[in-house]
Structures are given as structure tokens and as C-alpha cells.
Amino acid sequence: MLQFEAERLKKIPPYLFARIDRLKEEEAKKGKGLISLGIGDPDQPTPPHIIQALKEAVDNPRTHSYPPYEGYKELREAISIWYKNRFEVELDPDLEILPLIGSKEGIAHIPFALLNSKDRVLVPDPGYPVYHSSTILAGGVPIAVPLLSENRFLPDLSKIDPKGAKLFFVNYPNNPTAATADISYLSDLVSFAKESELLICFDAAYSELYFEGIKPPCILQIKGGKDVAIEFHSLSKTYNMTGWRIGFACGNKDAIASLAKLKQNLDSGIFGAIQYAGIKALLGEQTSLEASRKLYERRRDVLVEGLKGCGFKVNKPQATFYLWVQIEGSSMDFTERLIRDSGVVVTPGIGFGEQGEGFIRFALTVDEEKLKEAVERISKISQE
């Protein structure tokens, strides 16, 4: 029998969540009403003013042609304005900004743009699986950097051996742990990158989902940040636009240029009408975003208090729409038991790396009544 699959694909860990998907299907066939707190996909619609901007842009024949790889000038300028307003950082729209077909595209492609064979990449564990898989697919070698509760789920820079490392993926506010990094830590991170001569790939997809008015900083705010960092942002979670596929990279102009060169040879730009909708999202009214923050904050409080009542030790996160909850034993076994016995779907921590074992992730992507029902179901099996 012919074997076509590339060896590099065989190095990718098996898709752990296939087991969960099969179990969900089995339980659904039994008529069990599942409450899914597993996937980080907002349940709220895209704000109407953004949808309207899309509708109007579709009528513009310009948007029907191939979009430029680097995005419309208007979008890059809008990103620059948004960045200045949000972080007080100046970005050159022509050299330091690159629109993306979702931030995942840029995160997955940056190793292909910058790595040579066997280059080492520092990858957070637990972390977004794409950091690890894209490194392998690009011929690099992922080096796990533990994120431990005793260090507030921040990489302990004093314990990292940066020898031979070219890239360092960092993600705050963090998925899956919901941890945040302050200005002081990011300053230390920039110093570490300069001393180690590596590039920080800073994933800031959740920077706008924060609570109590505590705004997470970005690494480009740090003096010298542009020298050592490229930052990835997404409109997906911020504006409930996960299916629209629009994000951007910004920062170090050489890294941006390399990513743009790769993009020119691998894919195209964002559909033009979506670019205009993105401009409206970034520069239009932000009341919908503030409403989303308050919505997730209420949901966070409901689930935190409910899980505490079930006997779990839960920290109240300052950002993201996740709870990272410690459990006893195997996270996969616990997840399967929850699905079978309560119909509540969560994500096992082991799916994010070895250091994720002993944790499960809850997503705050259902309404408060569903969260209360989930807690009630969990409480029944936790008391058994």
C-alpha cells in the first residue's frame, strides 16, 4: 500500500480531542442534552455595525478582486490608529503591520518564515497547540517551557536555557490558564530576549477581554520591544468574529517583512469586504465590546462561585473567557466522566501539553442559566 503522508506530519501528536468528539456523539445519540464549555468560540453575534459595514463593502466592486497580500492601506492605517489609542505605541503602517487571515495564520507561518532546520523554539507548556505543531512542521525543534501555578503560570526566565533558540512563543492573557503578565514581567522578558538574541512571538489574542478595568499591557509598550518582538492580534474574540478570519501581526519590521514574503508565496490577503468591516470594528463604537466584557465578567463570577461550592479550588481570572481548574488524577479521565455522567463538556489540560495534566479548562461561552445548570450537574457527580 502506498504511503503518502510526510514524515513531519507523523511527528505531530495524535488529535487528542477526537476521543472527546466521539464521546459527545455517543451521548448525544442517547438524547442527553450536552452543555459545552469546551470550545473557545463566543456565543454572541458579531455587532450589527460591523455586519452593516460588511454589507456596504460587498457592493464595492473593488472588494471582489484579489486583495493585496499586505492588506488595504486603509486597514493598516486603522490598525495603527487603534494601536496608538489602546497601547500608546506608534506603528508604521507600511513596515510594522501585516493583516492576517486570522492570527492563527501568522502564528502558524512565522516558524516557516524564520526557522532553519533544527532551530530551537521555546514553546509554553501548557499552551496553544499551534505553537508546537507549526514548529515541527517548519523543521524546528520545540523546547517546552513549563508554566507552573507557583510562578503564576509565567515562564521562569531564570530556568530557561536559551542556547540555540531562535523564537520564543509567549501568550498573555493566556490560553488556557487565563494568567496575565504585567509591565514589569514583560520588561524582564524583553531583556531576556535581547540577551538571548531571540525573537519573542507574542500572542495577544485575548488582550481586550479583561475585567475590572485592568487593561493587559502589550510587549511593544516596553522600550526596545520592537527590536525583539512580533505581536499577533485577532478580531475573533474581541468582536465575536471567529468565523470572519481577520487578525494582524505587528512589531519588528524584519520579522514582518519575512512573514509578508512567505504570505506572498503561500496564500492571499483577507477578503476585501471583511477588511472594511475590520476597520469599522477597530475604529467604530466600542460599546458592544464593553458589553461583552461585562457579560463574561458576570459569567466568570457565576462559574467561579459555583465550582467553589462543588469543592474545586478556583482562581478568579482577570482576563480571557476561560477558567483553569485543578483536579485530581487524569484530566482526560475526568473529562470523559463529566461528559458521561453530567453531560458537561470541558477541555482536558493534557491537550495543551504535559504540564496541563491535572487541570481542565472551562470556556465561558454559554449563558448564565446554562452555567448554573452545568454547576448543578457537576455537583451531583462530585458528591458521589
C-alpha positions in Angstrom: 0.0 0.0 0.0 1.3 3.4 -1.0 2.3 5.8 1.9 1.9 9.4 1.0 2.0 11.2 4.4 5.1 13.3 5.1 7.3 12.3 8.0 6.9 15.7 9.5 3.1 15.1 9.9 3.9 11.8 11.8 5.7 13.9 14.4 2.6 15.8 15.3 0.9 14.3 18.4 -2.4 12.5 17.7 -5.5 14.6 17.9 -6.5 14.0 21.5 -9.8 15.7 21.2 -11.1 13.1 18.7 -11.9 10.9 21.7 -14.0 13.7 23.2 -15.8 14.2 19.9 -16.7 10.6 19.7 -17.9 10.5 23.3 -20.0 13.6 22.7 -21.6 12.0 19.7 -22.4 8.8 21.7 -24.0 10.8 24.5 -26.0 13.0 22.1 -27.4 9.9 20.4 -28.7 8.8 23.8 -30.7 12.0 23.9 -28.5 13.6 26.6 -28.5 17.4 26.4 -24.9 18.4 26.4 -23.6 21.7 27.8 -20.4 22.6 26.0 -17.9 24.6 28.0 -15.0 23.2 25.9 -14.5 25.3 22.8 -13.4 28.9 23.0 -15.9 30.3 20.5 -18.0 33.3 21.5 -21.8 32.6 21.6 -22.7 36.3 21.0 -23.3 37.6 17.5 -20.9 40.0 15.7 -22.1 43.6 16.5 -24.6 45.0 14.0 -22.4 48.0 12.9 -19.7 45.6 11.8 -22.1 43.5 9.8 -23.5 46.6 8.2 -20.0 47.7 7.2 -19.5 44.3 5.5 -22.8 44.6 3.6 -21.9 48.0 2.3 -18.4 46.9 1.3 -19.7 43.9 -0.7 -21.4 46.4 -3.0 -18.0 47.9 -3.8 -16.5 46.2 -6.9 -13.0 46.8 -5.5 -13.7 44.1 -2.9 -14.4 41.5 -5.5 -10.8 41.4 -6.8 -7.8 39.7 -5.4 -6.9 41.6 -2.2 -3.3 42.7 -1.7 -1.2 40.3 0.3 -0.3 43.1 2.7 -3.9 44.2 3.1 -5.5 47.5 2.2 -3.7 50.6 3.2 -6.8 51.8 5.0 -6.8 48.7 7.2 -3.2 49.1 8.1 -3.7 52.7 9.0 -6.8 51.8 11.1 -4.7 49.2 12.9 -2.0 51.9 13.6 -4.6 54.3 15.0 -6.2 51.5 17.2 -2.8 50.5 18.5 -1.9 54.1 19.3 -5.2 54.6 21.1 -5.0 51.3 23.0 -1.3 51.0 23.8 0.2 54.4 23.1 2.6 52.7 20.6 3.4 54.2 17.2 3.4 51.7 14.3 4.5 52.3 10.8 1.5 51.1 8.6 3.8 50.2 5.8 6.7 48.4 7.7 5.4 47.3 11.0 1.9 46.0 10.4 0.7 42.9 8.4 -3.0 42.0 8.3 -3.7 38.2 8.5 -6.4 35.7 7.7 -6.8 35.3 11.5 -3.9 35.5 13.9 -3.6 31.7 13.7 -2.3 32.1 10.2 0.5 34.3 11.3 1.4 32.2 14.3 1.5 29.0 12.2 3.5 30.7 9.5 6.1 32.6 11.4 8.3 29.4 12.0 8.3 28.8 8.3 9.4 32.4 7.7 12.2 32.4 10.2 13.5 29.0 11.1 16.2 26.9 9.6 16.3 23.1 10.0 16.7 22.1 13.7 16.5 25.6 15.0 15.1 25.5 18.6 11.9 27.2 19.6 10.8 27.9 23.2 7.2 26.8 23.5 4.9 27.3 26.6 3.6 24.2 28.2 0.6 24.2 28.6 0.0 26.3 25.5 -1.9 26.8 22.3 -1.1 23.6 20.3 -0.3 25.5 17.1 3.0 26.8 18.7 4.3 23.3 19.0 2.9 21.8 15.7 3.9 24.7 13.5 7.5 24.5 14.9 7.7 20.8 13.9 6.1 21.3 10.5 8.7 24.0 9.8 11.6 21.7 10.7 12.3 23.3 14.1 12.7 21.7 17.5 10.1 22.7 20.1 11.6 23.1 23.6 8.9 23.0 26.4 8.9 25.9 28.8 6.8 25.0 31.9 4.0 27.3 33.0 3.5 26.4 36.7 1.0 27.6 39.2 3.7 28.5 41.7 5.0 31.0 39.2 1.6 32.4 38.3 1.8 30.5 35.1 4.5 32.7 33.8 7.8 31.3 32.3 10.5 31.3 34.9 13.1 33.1 32.8 15.9 32.2 35.3 15.4 28.5 34.5 15.3 28.7 30.7 18.3 27.7 28.7 18.1 29.9 25.6 21.1 28.4 23.8 20.4 27.8 20.2 16.8 29.1 20.5 15.6 31.4 17.7 12.0 32.0 18.7 10.0 32.1 22.0 6.2 31.9 21.8 4.6 33.8 24.7 0.9 34.3 25.2 -0.8 36.8 27.6 -3.5 37.0 28.6 -3.0 33.3 28.4 -4.9 30.4 26.9 -5.5 28.0 28.6 -4.5 29.2 32.1 -6.1 32.7 31.9 -3.0 34.2 33.5 -1.9 37.7 32.8 1.6 39.3 32.6 2.3 42.8 33.9 4.6 45.5 32.6 7.4 44.5 35.0 7.4 40.9 33.7 7.2 42.0 30.1 10.2 44.3 30.7 12.2 41.3 32.0 11.1 39.3 29.0 12.4 41.9 26.6 15.7 42.0 28.4 15.9 38.2 28.3 15.2 38.2 24.5 17.9 40.8 23.9 20.5 38.9 26.0 19.5 35.6 24.3 19.3 37.1 20.8 15.9 35.5 20.1 12.6 36.8 18.8 9.5 36.9 21.0 6.3 35.8 19.2 3.8 37.4 21.5 0.2 36.1 21.1 -2.2 38.8 22.3 -5.5 37.4 21.0 -7.2 38.0 24.4 -5.8 41.4 25.2 -9.3 43.1 25.0 -11.2 40.5 27.1 -10.2 41.9 30.5 -12.2 42.5 33.7 -12.4 45.2 36.5 -10.9 47.7 34.0 -7.5 46.2 34.4 -6.1 46.5 30.8 -3.4 44.0 30.0 -0.2 45.5 28.5 1.5 44.5 25.3 5.2 43.7 24.8 5.6 46.6 22.2 5.0 49.0 25.0 8.3 48.1 26.6 11.3 50.1 25.5 13.2 48.1 22.9 10.2 45.8 22.4 10.1 46.3 18.7 13.7 45.1 18.5 12.9 41.7 19.8 9.2 41.0 19.3 6.4 40.4 16.8 2.9 40.6 18.2 -0.2 38.8 17.0 -3.7 40.2 17.5 -7.1 38.9 16.5 -10.5 40.4 16.0 -12.1 37.0 16.6 -12.7 37.0 20.4 -12.7 40.8 20.7 -15.6 41.4 18.4 -17.2 37.9 18.1 -15.7 37.4 14.6 -14.2 34.0 14.9 -15.6 32.8 11.5 -14.6 36.0 9.7 -10.8 35.2 9.9 -9.2 38.6 10.4 -6.2 39.5 12.6 -2.8 41.1 12.3 0.8 40.9 13.2 2.9 44.0 14.2 6.2 44.9 15.6 9.7 44.0 14.4 9.9 45.2 10.8 12.3 42.5 9.7 10.1 39.7 11.0 7.1 41.4 9.5 8.9 41.6 6.1 9.8 37.9 6.3 6.2 36.9 7.2 4.9 39.0 4.3 7.3 37.4 1.9 6.1 33.9 3.0 2.5 35.0 2.7 3.0 36.2 -0.9 4.1 32.7 -1.8 1.6 30.7 0.2 -1.8 32.4 0.3 -3.6 35.7 -0.4 -5.0 38.6 1.6 -8.2 38.9 3.6 -11.4 39.3 1.5 -11.8 43.0 0.9 -15.2 43.4 2.4 -14.0 41.8 5.6 -11.1 44.3 5.7 -13.6 47.2 5.6 -15.6 45.5 8.4 -12.4 45.2 10.4 -11.8 48.9 10.0 -15.3 49.6 11.4 -14.6 47.1 14.3 -11.4 48.8 15.3 -12.4 52.5 14.9 -16.2 52.3 15.3 -18.1 52.4 18.6 -16.8 50.1 21.3 -19.9 49.9 23.5 -20.5 46.3 22.2 -17.0 45.3 23.3 -17.6 46.8 26.8 -20.9 44.9 27.0 -19.0 41.7 26.1 -16.5 42.3 28.9 -19.3 42.8 31.4 -21.1 39.7 30.1 -18.1 37.5 30.6 -17.3 39.0 33.9 -20.8 38.0 35.2 -20.4 34.5 33.7 -17.0 34.2 35.3 -18.4 35.1 38.7 -21.3 32.6 38.4 -19.0 29.7 37.4 -16.2 30.5 39.9 -18.6 30.6 42.8 -20.5 27.6 41.6 -17.3 25.5 41.2 -16.1 26.6 44.6 -19.4 25.3 46.0 -18.6 22.0 44.4 -15.3 21.8 46.2 -13.0 23.0 43.5 -10.2 25.4 44.1 -10.7 28.1 41.5 -8.8 31.4 40.9 -10.8 34.3 39.5 -9.1 35.4 36.3 -8.5 39.0 35.3 -8.8 38.3 31.5 -9.9 35.8 28.8 -13.1 33.8 28.9 -11.5 30.7 30.5 -11.2 29.1 33.9 -8.2 26.9 34.5 -9.2 24.5 37.3 -7.1 21.9 39.1 -8.4 18.4 39.6 -7.2 15.1 41.0 -5.9 12.5 38.6 -6.1 12.3 34.8 -7.6 15.3 33.0 -8.8 13.1 30.2 -10.5 10.6 32.5 -12.1 13.4 34.4 -13.4 15.0 31.2 -14.8 11.7 30.0 -16.5 11.2 33.3 -18.1 14.6 33.2 -19.5 14.0 29.7 -20.9 10.6 30.5 -22.3 11.3 34.0 -23.3 15.0 33.7 -23.3 15.9 30.0 -20.9 18.8 30.7 -18.1 19.2 28.2 -14.8 20.7 29.2 -11.3 20.6 27.7 -8.7 18.3 29.4 -5.5 20.1 30.3 -3.3 17.4 28.8 -4.5 18.6 25.4 -2.3 21.7 25.9 0.9 19.9 26.9 2.3 17.7 29.7 2.2 20.5 32.3 -1.6 20.8 31.6 -2.2 17.4 33.2 -4.2 17.7 36.4 -6.2 20.6 35.1 -9.3 21.2 33.0 -10.4 24.3 31.1 -13.9 25.8 31.2 -15.0 28.3 28.5 -17.5 30.9 29.5 -19.3 30.7 26.2 -22.8 29.8 27.3 -25.3 32.0 29.2 -25.6 32.3 32.9 -28.5 29.9 33.2 -26.6 27.2 31.4 -23.6 27.8 33.6 -25.8 27.4 36.7 -27.2 24.2 35.2 -23.7 22.9 34.5 -22.7 23.6 38.1 -25.8 21.7 39.4 -25.0 18.7 37.2 -21.3 18.7 38.3 -22.2 19.0 41.9 -24.3 15.8 41.7 -21.3 13.7 40.5 -18.8 15.4 42.7 -20.8 14.3 45.7 -20.9 10.7 44.7 
